[in-house]
Amino acid sequence: MVEEAGMKIDEVVDGRGLFCPGPLMELIKTIQLKPVGTVLAVLSTDEGSAKDIPAWIQKVGQEYLKTEKKDGYWEVIVKKIK
C-alpha cells in the first residue's frame, strides 16, 4: 500500500509502455480480483488512457478519483465500489 497526498493506494497497475487499450485491460483484469473498497493507481505512458480509463470506470459504475500527469506518464486513481 502506498500513501499519496493523503490517499491510500492499495494496488498499482503499471501499464507504462503498453499502447491503448493495454493499460485499461490490465486494470480490468486487476479490479475484478480485488475486494470492494480497493483503491487502484493505473500508470500509463499512453495519453489515451487519461480519457479512456475514467470513461470506462464511470460506465461500469466504479468510482473515478483523479488523473495526474507525472514525469512522462499519467496516473489514474480509481476505487472499486461494487
Secondary structure, 3 states (H helix, E strand, C coil): CEEECCEEECEEEECCCCCCCHHHHHHHHHHHHCCCCCEEEEEECCCCHHHHHHHHHHHCCCEEEEEEECCCCEEEEEECCC
